[in-house]
Amino acid sequence: MRKNMRREDIRNIAIIAHVDHGKTTLVDELLKQSGTFRVNQEVAERVMDSNDIERERGITILSKNTGVMYNDTKINIIDTPGHADFGGEVERVLKMVNGVVLVVDAFEGPMPQTKFVLKKALELNLSVIVCINKIDRPEARPDEVVDEVLELLMELDADDKQLDCPFVFASAKAGFAKLNIDDEDKDMKPLFETIINHIEAPEGDPEKPTQVLISTIDYNEYVGRIGVGKVDNGSIKVNQEYVVVNVHEPDKKEKVRITKLYEFEGLDKVDVKEANIGSIVAISGISDIHIGDTICDIDEPEAIPFQKISEPTIAMQFMVNDSPLAGQEGKFVTSRQIRDRLFKELNTDVSLRVEESDSTDSFKVSGRGELHLSVLIENMRREGYEFAVSKAEVLYKEDENGKKLEPMEIAVIDVPEEFQGSVIDKLSQRKGELRDMSTSEHGTSRLEFSIPSRGLIGYRGEFMTDTKGNGILNTLYDGYDLYRGDIQYRKQGSIIAFESGESVTYGLFGAQERGTLFISAGEKVYSGMVIGQSAKPEDVEINVCKTKKLTNTRSSGADDALKLSTPKVLSLEEALEFIDTDELLEITPENLRIRKKILDPRMRKRSGR
């Protein structure tokens, strides 16, 4: 009987946490202090977030791999996303590791996403190290947070070994970690030591036939798709033949040859000729490799079980821009260019679906949430694409009795007490049910709602206004449940431009009395374009290009006295939230414009009837 052995010179860990609790900064410090960078090397902050949007928003979207050496042990670290929209990423990468470092903010304590990622780790029976981060924050309360984490572990039915997990106190920003809050540590050594002593070394059978499970996909213009996974059994060598199989596709048996094999060292991929059990490797040369594939020995192909990727819950139409200003600002505007770009995205984003529609100019794109799709839109826009998108709609299902089901979310909201009434009121109108409510001694309330996903579409901007920017809203996908009934979205209509041209102060002055404007003077407008939000429920059409008729008794200079209020400039998220079902958002590298689907006012009235 062959038996498994442990690779003592390797540790595989994932760093998991709620959004913004400091995972990526922590990984940076571990890289710096393990000597990965030269002493004088300039290192960007949050070096693991490679994509511009990740840097600006300070969020991690794709999981990243890195490897550091500590003494003689190689620690493979995977930095995971914290947002619920990218939860699919987290579930999969946990299959590659033996333990997790759970990062918790010393002030905020465990948040909804902390619970979500921790639950996944406990279900996979992984060892846990809790790292209480940001202990140098003035309002830090590390002792209370330790109790809150222990309560969370009990609530999630952790076993005795998991409850007995070590706690490390750290400030990733200041670059130190300590085992007791009063210790005088100056570096990350206590965290490195805890990882080596507490996380098991990976095990497998080196004599068994090869098995490598692919958990994430990377993509590179030059070599195409790159599969990343862990060697579970046997070893994998360059230029050898293997077969690819998949648990969810019993008929799949594809012979392949490995052309390149890499391991992770610091931020680089390093060429290797062979990798053994426990190693995390990147493999190129297999053109259509997918997440969940197992690369096996040709003589004994056996797939490793793997949970299915979560289904999308929300969809939008992406279409060719056909407005009167189409094609003036974008570099890529044709349906073929948009189609190629969307299908290319499928190479790396596994929670995304792209379907062609009856019209060649329109594609249905489905994802895990508004944030998921808005990140794709923003990326395309920066690359020079011009297109239009429709309002996001949720994807319904039916149960066996033919009843309509819809995706649900848990929304956890932290707000100062004075705003809780208006938040509860708004969410009840959007079919939210208040499940739980608690207040802290700092005067903030925590509200927990169960709410349909569509009830949250368009709510974030409103929430920020209602709480004067002091509220925190976190959501978590909660499966499908019975349809909760119709929701009225927008209380106000749109202000629509009546003719094409350039907006003039005189015309806008008349329009601003009717509501809030989105544009200022001197901007290009066209008939059917939405230029503001009306104060009343119905849409208003206004000519904002008209100038004042001159008479011999009044000078044209009298216009100078007209004062326009500052227009409300919508961000991409706000614009996606604002548009109604009969509107589109026109997206170009330079502008976002909202427009009616039917531009001609007469045709619009007819279809409205």
C-alpha positions in Angstrom: 0.0 0.0 0.0 1.6 3.3 -1.0 1.2 6.0 1.5 1.1 9.8 1.3 4.1 11.9 2.3 4.3 15.5 3.3 6.5 18.1 1.5 8.0 19.8 4.6 9.8 22.5 2.5 6.5 24.0 1.2 3.5 25.8 2.8 0.4 26.7 0.7 -1.8 29.5 2.2 -4.5 31.8 1.1 -5.0 35.3 2.5 -8.8 35.8 3.1 -10.7 38.8 4.4 -13.5 41.3 4.0 -13.0 44.1 1.5 -10.5 46.7 2.7 -9.2 44.9 5.7 -5.6 45.0 4.4 -4.9 41.6 2.7 -3.0 43.0 -0.3 -0.9 45.4 1.9 -0.1 42.4 4.1 1.1 40.3 1.2 3.3 43.3 0.1 5.0 43.3 3.5 5.6 39.6 3.4 7.2 39.9 0.0 9.4 42.8 1.2 10.5 41.2 4.4 11.3 37.8 2.8 14.0 39.5 0.7 12.0 39.2 -2.5 13.0 42.7 -3.6 16.5 44.2 -3.7 17.2 46.6 -0.9 17.2 49.6 -3.1 14.3 48.5 -5.4 11.4 50.9 -5.8 8.2 48.9 -5.0 4.7 50.2 -5.8 2.2 50.2 -3.1 -0.2 47.2 -3.2 2.1 45.6 -5.8 -0.2 42.6 -6.2 -3.1 44.6 -7.6 -1.9 44.7 -11.2 -5.0 46.1 -12.9 -5.6 49.9 -12.9 -9.1 49.6 -11.6 -7.9 47.4 -8.8 -5.4 50.1 -7.8 -7.9 53.0 -8.0 -10.7 51.4 -6.2 -8.4 49.6 -3.8 -10.0 46.3 -4.4 -8.7 42.9 -5.6 -10.7 41.4 -8.4 -8.6 38.4 -9.5 -6.8 36.1 -7.1 -3.0 36.5 -7.4 -0.2 34.0 -6.8 3.2 34.7 -5.3 5.8 32.7 -3.5 8.3 33.7 -0.8 11.2 31.9 0.8 11.5 32.0 4.6 14.6 30.3 5.9 14.4 27.1 3.8 10.7 26.9 3.4 8.8 28.1 0.4 5.5 29.8 1.2 3.1 30.0 -1.7 0.7 32.8 -1.0 -2.6 33.4 -2.8 -4.2 36.9 -2.4 -7.9 36.5 -2.8 -10.7 39.1 -3.6 -13.0 40.2 -0.8 -16.0 41.4 -2.8 -19.0 39.1 -2.9 -19.2 39.6 -6.7 -15.9 37.8 -7.0 -16.7 35.1 -4.4 -16.4 32.4 -7.1 -12.7 33.2 -7.2 -12.3 32.6 -3.5 -14.0 29.2 -3.4 -11.8 27.8 -6.1 -8.4 29.0 -4.9 -9.0 27.5 -1.4 -8.8 24.0 -3.1 -5.0 24.7 -3.6 -4.1 25.5 0.0 -3.8 23.8 3.4 -4.6 26.8 5.5 -5.7 30.4 5.5 -4.7 33.6 7.1 -7.9 35.4 8.0 -7.3 39.2 8.2 -9.7 41.2 10.3 -9.6 44.9 10.8 -8.9 45.8 14.5 -11.6 48.5 14.4 -14.4 47.1 12.1 -14.2 43.5 13.4 -15.7 40.6 11.4 -17.9 41.8 8.5 -20.3 39.8 6.2 -17.6 38.9 3.8 -15.3 37.7 6.6 -18.1 35.3 7.5 -18.5 34.1 3.9 -14.8 33.4 3.2 -14.3 31.9 6.6 -17.3 29.5 6.2 -15.8 28.3 2.9 -12.4 27.7 4.6 -13.9 25.7 7.5 -16.0 23.6 5.2 -12.8 22.5 3.4 -11.3 21.8 6.8 -8.4 24.2 6.4 -6.2 25.4 9.3 -6.9 29.0 10.3 -4.5 31.7 11.5 -6.3 34.9 12.6 -4.4 38.1 11.9 -5.9 41.2 13.6 -4.6 44.0 11.3 -4.4 47.8 11.7 -3.8 47.6 15.4 -2.1 51.0 15.1 -5.4 52.7 14.2 -6.3 55.2 16.9 -9.8 53.7 17.4 -8.5 50.0 17.3 -10.2 47.6 19.8 -8.2 44.4 19.2 -9.4 42.6 22.4 -13.1 43.0 21.5 -12.4 41.9 17.9 -10.7 38.7 19.2 -13.9 37.8 21.1 -16.0 38.6 18.0 -13.9 36.3 15.8 -14.2 33.5 18.4 -18.0 34.0 18.4 -18.1 33.8 14.6 -16.1 30.6 14.7 -18.6 29.1 17.1 -21.5 30.3 15.0 -19.9 28.6 12.0 -19.6 25.3 13.9 -15.7 25.2 13.9 -14.3 22.1 15.4 -12.0 22.2 18.5 -8.8 22.4 16.4 -10.2 25.3 14.4 -11.4 27.1 17.6 -7.9 26.8 19.0 -6.4 28.8 16.2 -3.5 31.2 16.8 -4.1 35.0 16.8 -1.4 37.4 15.5 -1.7 41.2 15.9 -0.3 43.2 13.1 0.0 46.5 11.2 0.7 45.6 7.6 1.2 49.3 6.8 3.9 49.7 9.5 5.4 46.3 8.7 5.2 44.4 12.1 3.4 41.5 13.6 3.3 40.2 17.2 1.8 37.3 19.1 0.9 39.4 22.2 -0.3 42.9 21.9 2.4 44.2 24.4 5.3 42.6 22.6 8.0 44.9 21.0 8.2 43.3 17.6 9.6 45.3 14.7 9.0 43.0 11.7 6.8 40.2 10.3 8.8 37.3 11.8 6.1 36.2 14.3 3.6 35.8 11.4 6.1 33.8 9.2 6.9 31.6 12.2 3.2 31.0 12.9 2.5 30.1 9.3 5.4 27.5 9.3 4.4 26.0 12.7 0.7 26.0 12.3 -0.2 25.3 8.7 0.4 21.7 7.6 2.7 20.9 4.8 1.0 19.7 1.6 0.7 16.0 1.2 0.3 13.6 -1.7 1.7 10.4 -3.1 4.8 10.9 -5.3 4.6 7.3 -6.6 1.0 7.6 -7.8 0.0 8.6 -11.3 0.1 12.4 -12.0 -2.9 14.5 -10.9 -3.0 18.4 -11.2 -6.3 20.2 -10.6 -6.6 23.6 -12.4 -8.1 26.2 -10.0 -7.5 29.4 -11.8 -6.8 30.6 -15.3 -4.4 33.3 -16.3 -4.2 34.8 -19.9 -1.3 36.2 -21.8 -1.4 37.6 -25.3 1.7 35.6 -26.4 1.0 32.2 -25.0 -2.8 32.2 -24.6 -4.4 30.5 -21.6 -2.3 29.5 -18.6 -3.7 27.0 -16.1 -2.7 27.4 -12.4 -3.1 24.5 -10.0 -1.5 22.3 -7.4 0.3 19.0 -8.0 -1.8 16.6 -5.9 -0.1 13.4 -6.8 2.9 12.2 -8.8 5.0 14.8 -10.6 4.5 16.8 -13.8 7.3 17.2 -16.4 7.8 19.4 -19.5 7.4 17.8 -22.9 5.5 14.8 -21.6 2.1 13.7 -22.8 -0.9 13.8 -20.4 -4.6 13.6 -20.6 -7.1 16.3 -19.5 -10.3 15.1 -17.8 -13.1 16.9 -15.8 -15.6 15.6 -13.2 -18.5 17.7 -14.6 -17.8 16.5 -18.2 -17.4 12.7 -18.1 -16.8 12.5 -21.9 -13.9 14.9 -21.9 -10.6 13.1 -22.5 -8.1 15.2 -24.3 -4.4 14.3 -25.0 -2.0 17.2 -24.4 1.7 18.0 -24.2 3.1 20.4 -21.6 5.3 22.9 -23.4 6.1 25.3 -20.5 5.9 24.8 -16.7 6.4 27.6 -14.2 6.6 28.0 -10.4 6.0 31.4 -8.6 8.9 33.2 -7.0 8.1 36.7 -5.7 6.2 38.4 -8.5 7.7 36.3 -11.3 7.0 33.1 -12.9 10.1 31.0 -13.1 10.7 28.2 -15.7 11.0 24.7 -14.3 11.5 21.4 -16.0 9.5 19.3 -13.4 7.3 19.9 -10.3 6.4 17.5 -7.5 3.6 17.1 -5.0 2.5 20.2 -3.2 4.0 22.6 -5.7 1.7 25.3 -7.2 2.4 25.5 -10.9 1.4 27.5 -14.0 1.1 25.5 -17.2 1.0 26.9 -20.7 0.5 25.1 -24.0 -3.0 23.7 -23.6 -5.2 26.0 -25.7 -8.6 25.3 -24.2 -7.8 24.5 -20.6 -10.6 25.3 -18.1 -11.1 25.7 -14.4 -11.9 22.3 -12.8 -9.9 20.3 -15.4 -7.5 17.7 -14.0 -4.3 16.9 -15.9 -3.6 13.2 -15.4 -1.3 10.4 -16.4 -2.3 8.9 -19.8 -2.6 5.3 -18.4 -4.7 6.2 -15.3 -6.9 9.2 -15.9 -8.8 10.1 -12.8 -10.5 13.5 -12.3 -10.4 15.3 -8.9 -13.8 16.4 -7.7 -14.5 20.1 -7.8 -17.4 22.3 -7.0 -19.2 23.9 -10.0 -18.7 27.6 -10.7 -21.5 29.8 -9.3 -24.1 30.8 -11.8 -24.6 34.5 -12.9 -27.5 36.3 -11.3 -27.7 39.5 -13.3 -27.6 40.4 -17.1 -27.2 43.4 -19.4 -27.3 43.9 -23.1 -24.1 45.2 -24.6 -24.7 46.7 -28.0 -23.2 48.7 -30.8 -23.6 52.5 -30.2 -26.1 53.9 -32.7 -26.6 57.4 -31.3 -26.2 60.5 -33.5 -22.7 61.0 -31.9 -21.6 57.4 -32.5 -18.1 56.6 -33.6 -16.6 60.0 -32.8 -14.7 59.1 -29.7 -14.1 55.4 -29.6 -11.3 53.4 -31.3 -13.3 50.1 -31.4 -16.9 50.6 -32.4 -18.1 47.7 -34.6 -20.1 44.7 -33.4 -17.2 42.4 -34.4 -14.7 44.2 -32.2 -17.1 44.3 -29.3 -17.9 40.6 -29.8 -14.2 39.6 -29.9 -13.5 41.6 -26.7 -16.3 40.1 -24.8 -15.3 36.5 -25.8 -11.7 37.3 -24.9 -12.9 38.2 -21.4 -14.3 34.7 -21.0 -10.6 33.4 -21.0 -10.0 34.7 -17.5 -13.4 35.4 -16.0 -15.2 32.2 -15.3 -18.3 33.7 -13.7 -19.1 35.6 -16.9 -21.5 34.4 -19.7 -21.7 36.0 -23.1 -24.6 35.0 -25.5 -25.3 36.2 -29.0 -28.8 37.5 -29.6 -31.1 37.6 -32.7 -29.5 40.9 -33.7 -25.8 40.8 -34.7 -25.3 44.1 -32.9 -26.3 43.0 -29.4 -24.9 40.6 -26.8 -26.4 39.4 -23.5 -23.7 39.5 -20.8 -24.4 37.9 -17.5 -22.4 38.2 -14.3 -22.4 37.9 -10.5 -23.5 41.4 -9.7 -23.5 45.1 -10.7 -19.8 45.6 -9.6 -18.7 42.5 -11.6 -20.2 44.0 -14.8 -19.2 47.6 -14.2 -15.6 46.6 -13.8 -15.8 44.9 -17.3 -17.4 48.0 -18.7 -14.8 50.3 -17.2 -11.9 48.1 -18.5 -13.4 48.1 -22.1 -13.9 51.9 -22.0 -10.3 52.5 -21.0 -9.1 50.2 -23.8 -10.9 52.5 -26.4 -14.2 50.7 -26.9 -17.4 52.5 -27.6 -20.8 50.8 -27.0 -24.1 51.1 -25.2 -25.6 49.0 -22.4 -29.1 48.5 -21.1 -30.3 48.5 -17.5 -29.2 45.5 -15.5 -31.9 42.9 -15.0 -31.8 39.9 -12.7 -32.0 36.3 -14.1 -35.1 34.5 -12.9 -35.7 30.8 -12.6 -38.7 28.5 -12.1 -39.1 25.8 -9.4 -40.7 22.4 -10.2 -44.2 23.8 -9.6 -43.6 26.6 -12.1 -43.3 29.3 -9.5 -41.0 32.2 -10.3 -37.7 32.3 -8.3 -35.3 35.3 -8.1 -31.8 35.7 -6.7 -31.7 37.0 -3.1 -29.0 38.9 -1.1 -28.2 39.4 2.5 -27.5 43.1 3.0 -25.6 44.1 6.2 -25.7 47.9 6.8 -23.8 49.9 9.4 -25.2 53.4 9.9 -25.3 56.1 12.5 -28.5 55.8 14.5 -30.1 59.0 13.2 -30.3 57.5 9.6 -31.6 54.1 10.4 -35.3 55.0 10.0 -34.8 56.2 6.4 -32.7 53.2 5.5 -35.3 50.7 6.9 -38.1 52.6 5.1 -36.3 52.6 1.7 -35.3 49.0 1.8 -38.8 47.9 2.9 -40.2 49.6 -0.3 -37.6 47.6 -2.2 -39.0 44.3 -0.7 -36.3 44.0 1.9 -37.1 42.1 5.2 -35.3 43.3 8.3 -33.9 40.1 9.9 -31.7 41.5 12.7 -30.8 44.8 14.3 -28.2 45.7 16.9 -26.6 48.9 18.2 -23.1 49.5 19.5 -22.1 51.9 22.2 -20.5 54.1 19.5 -24.0 55.1 18.4 -24.0 53.0 15.2 -26.7 50.5 14.2 -26.1 47.3 12.3 -29.1 46.2 10.3 -29.4 42.9 8.5 -31.9 42.5 5.6 -32.9 39.7 3.3 -33.6 41.5 0.0 -34.1 40.5 -3.7 -31.0 41.3 -5.9 -33.1 43.6 -8.0 -34.1 45.6 -4.9 -30.4 46.6 -4.6 -30.0 47.7 -8.2 -29.8 51.5 -8.1 -29.8 51.7 -4.4 -26.1 52.4 -3.5 -26.1 56.0 -4.7 -29.4 56.8 -2.9 -28.0 55.1 0.3 -24.9 57.3 0.3 -27.1 60.4 0.0 -29.5 59.2 2.7 -26.7 58.5 5.2 -24.7 61.6 4.2 -21.8 59.3 3.2 -21.6 57.8 6.7 -23.2 54.4 5.9 -21.5 51.1 5.0 -23.5 48.7 2.9 -22.2 45.1 2.3 -24.1 42.5 0.4 -23.8 38.7 0.0 -25.5 36.4 -2.5 -28.0 34.2 -0.7 -29.4 31.7 -3.3 -32.7 31.8 -5.1 -36.1 32.2 -3.4 -39.7 32.9 -4.4 -40.4 36.2 -6.3 -41.2 38.9 -3.9 -43.5 41.1 -6.1 -43.0 44.2 -8.2 -40.8 47.1 -7.1 -41.2 50.7 -8.2 -37.6 51.8 -9.0 -37.4 55.4 -9.9 -39.7 58.0 -8.4 -38.5 60.8 -10.8 -38.6 61.0 -14.6 -35.9 62.2 -16.9 -35.3 65.6 -18.5 -34.8 64.9 -22.3 -33.2 67.1 -24.9 -35.7 68.0 -27.6 -33.3 68.9 -30.4 -29.7 68.3 -31.4 -26.9 70.8 -31.1 -24.8 72.4 -28.4 -26.3 73.2 -25.0 -26.6 77.0 -24.2 -26.7 78.8 -20.8 -30.1 80.3 -21.7 -31.7 76.9 -22.5 -30.2 75.2 -19.5 -31.3 78.0 -17.2 -34.9 77.2 -18.1 -34.3 73.5 -17.7 -32.7 73.6 -14.3 -35.9 74.8 -12.7 -37.5 71.5 -13.7 -35.0 69.2 -11.8 -31.3 68.3 -11.5 -29.1 68.7 -14.7 -26.3 66.3 -15.7 -24.6 68.6 -18.2 -23.2 72.1 -18.4 -23.2 74.7 -21.2 -21.3 74.0 -24.4 -21.8 70.2 -24.5 -23.0 68.3 -27.5 -26.6 67.0 -27.1 -29.0 65.2 -29.4 -32.8 64.7 -29.5 -33.7 61.9 -27.1 -30.6 62.3 -24.9 -31.3 62.4 -21.1 -29.7 65.5 -19.7 -31.0 65.5 -16.2 -33.4 64.1 -13.6 -36.9 65.7 -13.5 -38.4 66.7 -10.1 -41.7 65.0 -11.1 -42.5 61.4 -11.9 -43.0 62.0 -15.7 -40.4 62.7 -18.3 -40.0 66.4 -19.5 -38.7 67.4 -23.0 -36.8 70.7 -23.1 -34.9 72.5 -25.8 -31.6 73.4 -24.2 -30.0 74.6 -27.5 -32.2 77.7 -27.8 -30.8 81.1 -27.6 -32.6 84.3 -26.6 -34.1 86.3 -29.5 -32.5 89.8 -29.6 -34.6 92.9 -29.8 -33.4 96.5 -30.3 -34.4 97.3 -26.7 -32.4 94.6 -24.9 -28.7 93.9 -25.3 -27.4 90.3 -25.7 -25.2 91.0 -22.7 -28.1 90.6 -20.3 -27.6 86.8 -20.4 -24.5 87.1 -18.4 -26.5 87.5 -15.2 -28.0 83.9 -15.6 -26.4 81.7 -13.0 -26.4 77.9 -13.6 -26.1 75.5 -10.7 -23.3 73.0 -10.9 -24.5 69.9 -12.8 -24.5 66.5 -11.1 -21.8 64.5 -13.0 -22.7 60.8 -12.8 -20.0 58.1 -12.3 -20.3 54.9 -14.2 -22.0 53.1 -11.3 -24.4 56.0 -10.7 -25.3 56.1 -14.4 -25.9 52.3 -14.5 -28.1 52.7 -11.4 -30.0 55.7 -12.8 -31.0 54.4 -16.2 -34.6 53.1 -16.6 -35.8 50.1 -18.6 -36.6 52.3 -21.7 -33.1 53.9 -21.6 -29.6 53.0 -22.6 -26.2 54.2 -21.3 -23.9 55.2 -24.1 -20.3 54.5 -23.1 -17.2 56.0 -24.9 -13.6 56.4 -23.7 -14.4 60.1 -23.0 -18.1 60.4 -22.1 -21.0 58.6 -20.5 -24.4 59.7 -21.9 -27.8 58.5 -21.0 -30.4 58.3 -23.8 -33.8 57.0 -24.5 -33.9 53.7 -26.5 -36.3 55.4 -29.0 -34.8 58.8 -29.8 -37.7 60.1 -31.9 -40.2 61.8 -29.6 -43.3 60.9 -31.7 -42.3 57.2 -32.0 -41.5 57.2 -28.2 -45.0 58.5 -27.4 -46.6 55.9 -29.7 -44.7 53.0 -28.1 -45.5 54.4 -24.6 -49.2 54.1 -25.4 
